[in-house]
Amino acid sequence: MDEDSSSWLAALRGQGAECRAAQAQLHELLLKAGLKEAYRRGPGARISGPELEDLAHQAANDAMVSLLHKLDSFCGESRFTTWAYRFVVLEISSKLGRHFWRRPCIPLDTEEWDRLPERHGALDPLAKAEHQDLIAAVKRAVDTLTERQRLLFVATVVNGIPIDAMSARCGATPGAIYKAVFDARRKIRAYLTTNGYLEGEAGMEGVASRRVKAELT
């Protein structure tokens, strides 16, 4: 274990003024990391301003409590501060996910395929026809996915629901959601490749369609 991590553990396990000072310093670090993470993820969860800052403070407080209860599990495989930051990042993720569903703008069973062209700028008639053909192919590919893969892919990629929000709704970790969406993308890419939709991506195809293809696959 590195010297700095050992110092943190010794101070936090101590008593009196030294322990209180260490806890105050750690809380300050957690709050700083929490604010940074909250401002990075906040726009996706449609939260900003004082409400976002309050969420970051709550996350830092909850992370502090959780961390102090798990001090004995720290084994020095990383720096103590790196280990500590994970607590507040997880708290931010969880709180943002729950916040999203308080005022969801998109029902979970909605499929916003028609909104995809709007997200990539106006298209001329020829490009729009090509674009719609691509989306139709992706929809056919999505029909080959498992029910869970389809649900998560449509929710996060097509409807733009944040991973944190889906994690809170499904009761799964963000990592599990990422893995399911990654597997779905791989299947969709294989389908599009087999059917010729991924050939000549850098050629005659329009920029907007290439962007949509990158997003969907």
KEDREN-635008 format. One line per 2 residues: number of its first residue (from 1); their letters; for each residue y, x, z of N, C-alpha, C, O. Coordinates in steps of 0.001 Angstrom, whole numbers, padded with zeros to 6 digits. Layout:
N
NUM) A) Y/X/Z/Y/X/Z/Y/X/Z/Y/X/Z  ...;
***
This chain:
217
1) MD) -001188/000840/000000/000000/000000/000000/001247/000882/000000/001313/001860/000745  002227/000546/-000822/003434/001368/-000894/004248/001240/000382/004093/000283/001141;
3) ED) 005113/002212/000607/005861/002286/001855/006771/001081/002067/006886/000573/003182  007415/000626/000995/008323/-000510/001123/007571/-001763/001539/008044/-002517/002389;
5) SS) 006401/-001993/000947/005605/-003163/001304/005137/-003090/002749/005140/-004096/003458  004736/-001909/003184/004316/-001728/004576/005462/-002032/005528/005255/-002620/006590;
7) SW) 006662/-001633/005151/007835/-001897/005988/008101/-003387/006104/008406/-003889/007186  007984/-004094/004984/008178/-005542/005014/007178/-006202/005953/007558/-007035/006777;
9) LA) 005912/-005839/005838/004882/-006452/006673/005122/-006168/008151/005010/-007058/008994  005449/-004931/008446/005680/-004558/009841/006842/-005343/010441/006763/-005812/011577;
11) AL) 007917/-005483/009673/009097/-006200/010175/008819/-007686/010344/009222/-008284/011341  008131/-008286/009372/007869/-009721/009429/006841/-010080/010495/006828/-011202/011001;
13) RG) 005991/-009138/010831/004994/-009377/011874/005525/-009019/013260/004860/-009237/014273  006717/-008473/013281/007306/-008058/014548/007934/-009210/015302/007662/-010378/015023;
15) QG) 008766/-008873/016247/009424/-009886/017061/010900/-009552/017212/011341/-008454/016870  011647/-010503/017724/013031/-010261/018051/013942/-010107/016852/013709/-010679/015787;
17) AE) 014993/-009313/017052/016047/-009180/016053/015546/-008588/014741/015990/-008996/013668  014628/-007632/014817/014117/-007008/013598/013398/-008023/012717/013583/-008037/011500;
19) CR) 012585/-008863/013327/011856/-009888/012576/012823/-010902/011970/012686/-011271/010804  013789/-011349/012752/014755/-012326/012241/015560/-011748/011083/015840/-012451/010112;
21) AA) 015931/-010481/011176/016681/-009840/010099/015848/-009748/008832/016350/-009970/007731  014569/-009420/008996/013671/-009320/007838/013490/-010684/007187/013483/-010795/005961;
23) QA) 013342/-011724/008010/013187/-013068/007457/014440/-013517/006713/014354/-014137/005653  015597/-013199/007271/016849/-013567/006604/016992/-012842/005271/017421/-013431/004279;
25) QL) 016632/-011564/005252/016715/-010793/004015/015727/-011312/002977/016051/-011408/001794  014520/-011645/003430/013512/-012169/002509/013945/-013521/001951/013789/-013779/000758;
27) HE) 014485/-014380/002804/014942/-015690/002320/016042/-015531/001287/016091/-016280/000311  016918/-014568/001490/017985/-014310/000523/017413/-013887/-000834/017895/-014314/-001883;
29) LL) 016383/-013043/-000795/015740/-012608/-002036/015038/-013772/-002728/015102/-013912/-003949  014366/-014605/-001933/013668/-015758/-002507/014654/-016750/-003114/014394/-017317/-004176;
31) LK) 015779/-016959/-002447/016782/-017881/-002968/017376/-017357/-004273/017585/-018121/-005216  017642/-016073/-004324/018190/-015484/-005538/017206/-015640/-006698/017597/-016012/-007805;
33) AG) 015929/-015354/-006440/014904/-015513/-007476/014727/-016977/-007848/014523/-017308/-009016  014805/-017859/-006844/014649/-019283/-007107/015767/-019846/-007959/015519/-020652/-008856;
35) LK) 016998/-019432/-007690/018130/-019885/-008494/017998/-019414/-009937/018262/-020170/-010872  017590/-018166/-010111/017419/-017628/-011461/016361/-018404/-012231/016553/-018745/-013398;
37) EA) 015238/-018682/-011566/014158/-019417/-012221/014558/-020871/-012470/014212/-021443/-013503  015276/-021459/-011537/015703/-022850/-011693/016663/-023006/-012863/016545/-023953/-013641;
39) YR) 017614/-022083/-012993/018561/-022173/-014102/017875/-021899/-015442/018321/-022393/-016477  016810/-021127/-015427/016069/-020876/-016660/015290/-022105/-017093/015237/-022422/-018281;
41) RG) 014685/-022797/-016137/013823/-023930/-016460/014538/-025277/-016369/014061/-026267/-016924  015668/-025322/-015681/016345/-026587/-015427/016624/-027444/-016648/016342/-028642/-016621;
43) PG) 017174/-026869/-017730/017489/-027704/-018895/016282/-028466/-019432/016421/-029606/-019877  015105/-027856/-019397/013916/-028538/-019892/013539/-029744/-019052/012930/-030689/-019554;
45) AR) 013896/-029717/-017776/013602/-030833/-016876/014788/-031776/-016721/014749/-032698/-015906  015845/-031547/-017503/017053/-032372/-017497/017678/-032437/-016102/017955/-033521/-015589;
47) IS) 017895/-031283/-015501/018542/-031205/-014194/019479/-030010/-014202/019142/-028951/-014730  020659/-030184/-013615/021647/-029110/-013611/022606/-029301/-012434/022491/-030254/-011664;
49) GP) 023552/-028370/-012318/024610/-028488/-011324/024117/-028443/-009890/023125/-027778/-009590  024807/-029151/-008998/024467/-029129/-007562/023027/-029565/-007290/022381/-029047/-006379;
51) EL) 022529/-030511/-008075/021155/-030987/-007867/020148/-029870/-008118/019157/-029744/-007399  020409/-029058/-009146/019523/-027938/-009458/019604/-026871/-008367/018587/-026300/-007971;
53) ED) 020809/-026611/-007889/020967/-025624/-006814/020274/-026092/-005536/019666/-025290/-004828  020365/-027377/-005244/019701/-027914/-004069/018191/-027768/-004200/017508/-027443/-003228;
55) LA) 017674/-028005/-005390/016240/-027842/-005636/015817/-026394/-005398/014759/-026141/-004821  016651/-025436/-005845/016340/-024020/-005657/016332/-023661/-004173/015482/-022889/-003730;
57) HQ) 017272/-024216/-003400/017298/-023965/-001957/016048/-024537/-001285/015461/-023896/-000414  015647/-025736/-001688/014430/-026329/-001134/013213/-025473/-001469/012341/-025259/-000627;
59) AA) 013165/-024985/-002708/012039/-024154/-003128/011982/-022864/-002327/010903/-022426/-001926  013140/-022252/-002090/013183/-021015/-001305/012721/-021263/000127/011986/-020456/000696;
61) ND) 013152/-022379/000706/012744/-022712/002075/011237/-022940/002164/010576/-022416/003060  010696/-023727/001225/009262/-024030/001250/008436/-022779/000949/007372/-022573/001534;
63) AM) 008939/-021942/000027/008236/-020700/-000294/008196/-019785/000918/007191/-019119/001167  009280/-019752/001665/009355/-018914/002863/008299/-019340/003887/007599/-018499/004451;
65) VS) 008193/-020640/004122/007222/-021148/005086/005803/-020821/004635/004986/-020341/005422  005518/-021084/003362/004178/-020817/002833/003827/-019339/002904/002717/-018968/003284;
67) LL) 004791/-018498/002531/004564/-017056/002532/004258/-016533/003933/003327/-015747/004109  005025/-016959/004922/004829/-016466/006287/003464/-016870/006842/002896/-016166/007677;
69) HK) 002939/-018007/006376/001616/-018431/006812/000498/-017654/006112/-000656/-017686/006538  000861/-016953/005027/-000160/-016247/004253/000045/-014740/004239/-000477/-014049/003364;
71) LD) 000796/-014230/005194/001044/-012781/005249/-000250/-011979/005277/-000346/-010921/004656  -001243/-012488/005998/-002495/-011744/006137/-003269/-011650/004821/-004180/-010832/004692;
73) SF) -002906/-012493/003837/-003623/-012442/002551/-003055/-011377/001614/-003651/-011082/000579  -001903/-010798/001972/-001322/-009749/001128/-002114/-008464/001322/-002231/-007957/002438;
75) CG) -002660/-007939/000219/-003520/-006760/000313/-002940/-005547/-000402/-003616/-004526/-000530  -001702/-005643/-000868/-001047/-004480/-001429/-001370/-004164/-002879/-001107/-003050/-003332;
77) ES) -001938/-005116/-003626/-002245/-004867/-005036/-000988/-004824/-005891/-001001/-004284/-006998  000091/-005388/-005382/001406/-005325/-006035/002433/-005050/-004944/002097/-005023/-003760;
79) RF) 003683/-004847/-005347/004730/-004694/-004345/004888/-006014/-003578/004646/-007093/-004120  005287/-005911/-002342/005414/-007106/-001509/006403/-008093/-002113/006144/-009296/-002143;
81) TT) 007530/-007588/-002593/008539/-008494/-003148/008017/-009207/-004399/008336/-010374/-004621  007213/-008510/-005220/006614/-009147/-006398/005689/-010267/-005968/005700/-011350/-006554;
83) WA) 004899/-010011/-004958/003992/-011026/-004412/004787/-012206/-003853/004414/-013363/-004043  005878/-011902/-003166/006689/-012952/-002556/007350/-013838/-003604/007443/-015052/-003421;
85) YR) 007812/-013237/-004705/008488/-014019/-005742/007573/-015087/-006329/008046/-016134/-006771  006275/-014832/-006337/005353/-015809/-006911/005407/-017127/-006154/005227/-018194/-006741;
87) FV) 005653/-017053/-004862/005712/-018276/-004059/006873/-019159/-004494/006711/-020369/-004655  008033/-018563/-004681/009190/-019377/-005041/009096/-019855/-006488/009558/-020952/-006802;
89) VL) 008510/-019060/-007366/008333/-019498/-008755/007410/-020712/-008814/007672/-021656/-009560  006341/-020690/-008038/005426/-021832/-008001/006107/-023068/-007420/005872/-024185/-007882;
91) EI) 006948/-022868/-006410/007662/-023995/-005818/008653/-024599/-006814/008769/-025820/-006921  009360/-023741/-007536/010295/-024231/-008561/009549/-025036/-009607/009979/-026126/-009984;
93) SS) 008438/-024503/-010074/007639/-025186/-011094/007193/-026559/-010608/007304/-027550/-011330  006688/-026611/-009379/006201/-027872/-008830/007320/-028891/-008662/007146/-030063/-008996;
95) KL) 008459/-028459/-008150/009571/-029377/-007887/010209/-029878/-009182/010582/-031047/-009283  010332/-028994/-010169/010877/-029432/-011458/009946/-030421/-012132/010393/-031389/-012747;
97) GR) 008645/-030173/-012012/007682/-031094/-012609/007766/-032481/-012003/007749/-033481/-012720  007858/-032542/-010675/007961/-033851/-010019/009296/-034522/-010339/009362/-035742/-010487;
99) HF) 010356/-033723/-010444/011677/-034275/-010739/011695/-034948/-012114/012321/-035996/-012276  011022/-034363/-013097/011037/-034901/-014462/010583/-036358/-014492/011162/-037172/-015212;
101) WR) 009555/-036692/-013717/008976/-038033/-013793/009761/-039065/-013003/009416/-040247/-013026  010807/-038645/-012307/011650/-039631/-011629/012458/-040435/-012634/012699/-041628/-012450;
103) RP) 012878/-039750/-013716/013648/-040420/-014768/013132/-039973/-016138/013887/-039397/-016921  011863/-040230/-016435/011315/-039781/-017727/011946/-040532/-018886/012090/-041753/-018834;
105) CI) 012321/-039809/-019929/012927/-040459/-021098/011878/-040750/-022164/012148/-041464/-023129  010667/-040190/-021986/009604/-040384/-022973/008331/-040820/-022244/007800/-040057/-021437;
107) PL) 007829/-042032/-022511/006554/-042436/-021908/005444/-041491/-022335/005473/-040948/-023440  004468/-041294/-021460/003410/-040331/-021738/002556/-040733/-022932/001982/-039871/-023597;
109) DT) 002464/-042034/-023215/001626/-042468/-024327/002392/-042583/-025645/001865/-043125/-026617  003624/-042083/-025690/004430/-042121/-026916/004152/-040882/-027768/003909/-039797/-027239;
111) EE) 004189/-041052/-029091/004050/-039921/-030005/005283/-039873/-030900/005461/-040705/-031790  006129/-038881/-030641/007420/-038796/-031306/007362/-037930/-032573/008180/-037027/-032750;
113) WD) 006401/-038211/-033440/006261/-037412/-034665/007490/-037519/-035556/007878/-036542/-036197  008101/-038690/-035600/009249/-038898/-036487/010486/-038114/-036067/011423/-037968/-036851;
115) RL) 010496/-037601/-034819/011653/-036849/-034346/011610/-035379/-034762/012606/-034667/-034636  010461/-034929/-035255/010341/-033511/-035581/011326/-033045/-036657/011929/-031985/-036491;
117) PE) 011516/-033787/-037750/012492/-033318/-038748/013895/-033186/-038169/014626/-032268/-038541  014286/-034081/-037268/015619/-034038/-036679/015828/-032754/-035882/016948/-032247/-035808;
119) RH) 014776/-032233/-035295/014883/-031040/-034472/015008/-029777/-035306/015233/-028696/-034761  014866/-029897/-036615/014921/-028711/-037466/015939/-028843/-038598/015850/-028151/-039612;
121) GA) 016898/-029732/-038411/017976/-029839/-039381/017641/-030783/-040529/016489/-031169/-040727  018682/-031144/-041280/018511/-032056/-042411/017743/-031365/-043527/017872/-030157/-043727;
123) LD) 016938/-032145/-044257/016131/-031617/-045351/016517/-032310/-046651/016872/-033489/-046654  016446/-031567/-047760/016652/-032215/-049054/015394/-033026/-049370/014363/-032831/-048726;
125) PL) 015462/-033944/-050361/014331/-034845/-050629/013006/-034122/-050861/011976/-034544/-050336  013017/-033035/-051646/011777/-032322/-051930/011217/-031678/-050658/010022/-031769/-050378;
127) AK) 012093/-031029/-049898/011658/-030385/-048661/011174/-031428/-047663/010218/-031188/-046925  011835/-032596/-047638/011434/-033640/-046713/010043/-034151/-047048/009247/-034404/-046144;
129) AE) 009738/-034307/-048323/008413/-034767/-048734/007349/-033749/-048322/006289/-034113/-047814  007647/-032477/-048547/006724/-031408/-048162/006526/-031398/-046651/005420/-031223/-046139;
131) HQ) 007640/-031593/-045965/007627/-031593/-044508/006754/-032728/-043978/005947/-032515/-043073  006906/-033922/-044527/006120/-035065/-044088/004638/-034870/-044392/003782/-035312/-043626;
133) DL) 004334/-034212/-045505/002943/-033928/-045839/002332/-032988/-044809/001175/-033150/-044422  003109/-032008/-044368/002651/-031075/-043347/002382/-031795/-042029/001351/-031574/-041395;
135) IA) 003313/-032658/-041618/003137/-033388/-040362/001905/-034287/-040433/001167/-034409/-039455  001679/-034919/-041595/000494/-035762/-041757/-000780/-034929/-041597/-001757/-035389/-041006;
137) AV) -000766/-033703/-042128/-001927/-032816/-041998/-002146/-032428/-040540/-003282/-032381/-040070  -001067/-032153/-039832/-001183/-031793/-038421/-001719/-032984/-037621/-002534/-032806/-036717;
139) KR) -001269/-034185/-037946/-001767/-035376/-037246/-003268/-035536/-037466/-003997/-035914/-036548  -003730/-035248/-038684/-005169/-035304/-038939/-005897/-034243/-038126/-006988/-034483/-037610;
141) AV) -005285/-033072/-038016/-005889/-032000/-037225/-005945/-032390/-035750/-006927/-032106/-035064  -004902/-033032/-035273/-004853/-033450/-033871/-005964/-034444/-033558/-006473/-034479/-032438;
143) DT) -006338/-035247/-034538/-007409/-036216/-034332/-008759/-035551/-034100/-009694/-036206/-033640  -008880/-034258/-034409/-010141/-033537/-034198/-010230/-032932/-032796/-011277/-032409/-032416;
145) LT) -009148/-033000/-032030/-009120/-032404/-030700/-009856/-033278/-029686/-010130/-034450/-029945  -010168/-032700/-028538/-010700/-033502/-027442/-009579/-034396/-026914/-008404/-034164/-027197;
147) ER) -009950/-035406/-026154/-008942/-036341/-025638/-007901/-035611/-024792/-006706/-035885/-024900  -008356/-034679/-023947/-007434/-033940/-023086/-006524/-033026/-023903/-005320/-032958/-023654;
149) QR) -007102/-032325/-024876/-006298/-031442/-025719/-005248/-032235/-026482/-004097/-031815/-026592  -005654/-033383/-027005/-004700/-034209/-027754/-003558/-034678/-026859/-002390/-034598/-027238;
151) LL) -003905/-035170/-025667/-002893/-035644/-024734/-001872/-034564/-024421/-000667/-034811/-024472  -002353/-033356/-024093/-001463/-032281/-023682/-000680/-031713/-024854/000491/-031368/-024701;
153) FV) -001307/-031609/-026023/-000606/-031088/-027194/000515/-032024/-027615/001643/-031585/-027840  000212/-033308/-027723/001224/-034279/-028143/002357/-034334/-027119/003532/-034385/-027483;
155) AT) 001994/-034324/-025837/003016/-034432/-024798/003951/-033232/-024807/005170/-033401/-024781  003397/-032018/-024844/004228/-030820/-024695/004846/-030346/-025996/005992/-029898/-026003;
157) VV) 004108/-030434/-027107/004606/-029888/-028371/005355/-030940/-029190/006446/-030677/-029696  004773/-032117/-029317/005395/-033157/-030148/006524/-033860/-029390/007619/-034035/-029924;
159) NG) 006252/-034264/-028139/007245/-035008/-027376/008182/-034118/-026574/009212/-034579/-026081  007828/-032842/-026442/008713/-031911/-025751/008750/-032057/-024238/009726/-031657/-023602;
161) IP) 007697/-032625/-023652/007638/-032740/-022191/007345/-031355/-021603/006421/-030689/-022070  008095/-030904/-020602/007884/-029567/-020043/006482/-029390/-019458/005885/-030338/-018946;
163) ID) 005969/-028164/-019543/004675/-027836/-018968/004648/-028173/-017472/003658/-028703/-016968  005742/-027862/-016770/005808/-028142/-015336/005609/-029628/-015051/004935/-030002/-014091;
165) AM) 006201/-030468/-015893/006089/-031909/-015700/004658/-032384/-015928/004152/-033222/-015182  004010/-031852/-016953/002627/-032234/-017220/001713/-031727/-016114/000732/-032383/-015764;
167) SA) 002032/-030571/-015570/001246/-030045/-014462/001318/-030979/-013266/000303/-031262/-012629  002520/-031457/-012963/002696/-032371/-011840/001994/-033703/-012095/001414/-034275/-011173;
169) RC) 002036/-034204/-013322/001438/-035490/-013643/-000097/-035407/-013652/-000770/-036322/-013177  -000641/-034322/-014189/-002093/-034209/-014352/-002795/-033612/-013137/-004021/-033666/-013036;
171) GA) -002021/-033046/-012218/-002633/-032411/-011064/-003339/-031119/-011405/-004251/-030702/-010690  -002923/-030466/-012505/-003505/-029191/-012930/-002449/-028106/-012820/-001254/-028396/-012779;
173) TP) -002888/-026870/-012773/-001934/-025769/-012702/-001253/-025595/-014059/-001828/-025961/-015084  -000032/-025041/-014082/000611/-024755/-015368/-000260/-023875/-016258/-000277/-024037/-017478;
175) GA) -000985/-022937/-015636/-001864/-022070/-016415/-002954/-022848/-017130/-003294/-022536/-018271  -003510/-023869/-016460/-004551/-024692/-017079/-003984/-025504/-018236/-004651/-025697/-019252;
177) IY) -002746/-025981/-018079/-002095/-026723/-019162/-001861/-025807/-020356/-002154/-026175/-021493  -001328/-024603/-020094/-001105/-023634/-021168/-002400/-023352/-021920/-002415/-023299/-023150;
179) KA) -003492/-023171/-021167/-004781/-022841/-021788/-005245/-023971/-022699/-005707/-023719/-023812  -005125/-025219/-022236/-005547/-026357/-023038/-004710/-026476/-024312/-005248/-026744/-025387;
181) VF) -003389/-026277/-024191/-002517/-026356/-025365/-002795/-025195/-026323/-002763/-025367/-027541  -003065/-024017/-025768/-003405/-022859/-026606/-004668/-023142/-027417/-004712/-022864/-028615;
183) DA) -005689/-023692/-026771/-006933/-024021/-027477/-006686/-025078/-028547/-007275/-025025/-029627  -005808/-026045/-028243/-005487/-027078/-029230/-004783/-026463/-030442/-005105/-026790/-031584;
185) RR) -003827/-025576/-030189/-003120/-024912/-031287/-004095/-024125/-032165/-003981/-024136/-033390  -005041/-023451/-031541/-006012/-022659/-032294/-006857/-023545/-033210/-007121/-023184/-034357;
187) KI) -007280/-024702/-032702/-008058/-025626/-033522/-007213/-026179/-034675/-007695/-026314/-035800  -005961/-026494/-034382/-005084/-027035/-035420/-004829/-025988/-036497/-004850/-026299/-037688;
189) RA) -004590/-024749/-036078/-004368/-023670/-037047/-005601/-023479/-037936/-005479/-023274/-039143  -006789/-023547/-037326/-008019/-023391/-038111/-008151/-024525/-039132/-008559/-024295/-040271;
191) YL) -007802/-025750/-038718/-007873/-026891/-039635/-006895/-026718/-040792/-007257/-026933/-041949  -005664/-026332/-040488/-004650/-026173/-041526/-004994/-025020/-042468/-004726/-025094/-043667;
193) TT) -005581/-023968/-041933/-005983/-022838/-042774/-007092/-023258/-043717/-007050/-022950/-044908  -008085/-023961/-043189/-009214/-024419/-044008/-008747/-025333/-045135/-009309/-025312/-046230;
195) NG) -007722/-026131/-044869/-007243/-027093/-045862/-006044/-026584/-046665/-005394/-027352/-047374  -005757/-025285/-046548/-004756/-024669/-047416/-003312/-024820/-047004/-002419/-024445/-047763;
197) YL) -003050/-025366/-045808/-001666/-025589/-045412/-000983/-024356/-044839/000240/-024344/-044704  -001730/-023338/-044505/-001128/-022131/-043959/-001027/-021013/-044982/-000646/-019897/-044630;
199) EG) -001350/-021276/-046207/-001233/-020270/-047259/000179/-020276/-047820/000778/-021339/-047979  000717/-019094/-048124/002033/-018981/-048743/003166/-019382/-047843/004170/-019920/-048309;
201) EA) 003018/-019119/-046507/004060/-019525/-045567/005393/-018858/-045867/006439/-019445/-045592  005390/-017658/-046419/006638/-016933/-046661/007133/-017105/-048092/008101/-016465/-048503;
203) GM) 006461/-017981/-048853/006817/-018113/-050255/007787/-019238/-050524/008934/-019191/-050081  007331/-020268/-051258/008203/-021343/-051713/008548/-022325/-050594/009477/-023121/-050733;
205) EG) 007823/-022274/-049514/007996/-023277/-048477/009373/-023179/-047820/009905/-022083/-047646  009946/-024325/-047457/011262/-024347/-046844/011277/-023785/-045442/010263/-023760/-044744;
207) VA) 012466/-023330/-045043/012630/-022740/-043713/012302/-023753/-042632/011611/-023428/-041666  012794/-024986/-042784/012558/-026003/-041757/011072/-026266/-041576/010598/-026401/-040448;
209) SR) 010324/-026340/-042692/008892/-026589/-042586/008179/-025425/-041918/007243/-025627/-041145  008623/-024199/-042216/008008/-023038/-041568/008249/-023087/-040070/007369/-022738/-039285;
211) RV) 009449/-023523/-039667/009737/-023604/-038238/008872/-024658/-037564/008343/-024428/-036476  008728/-025802/-038199/007880/-026854/-037637/006443/-026372/-037555/005753/-026634/-036570;
213) KA) 005984/-025663/-038596/004617/-025160/-038607/004410/-024188/-037456/003372/-024220/-036795  005382/-023331/-037212/005276/-022377/-036114/005235/-023092/-034780/004515/-022679/-033872;
215) EL) 006009/-024171/-034655/006057/-024908/-033403/004762/-025658/-033160/004256/-025675/-032038  004222/-026275/-034195/003048/-027103/-034039/001756/-026305/-033950/000764/-026792/-033408;
217) T) 001757/-025071/-034482/000526/-024312/-034500/000657/-023008/-033765/-000305/-022244/-033688;
***
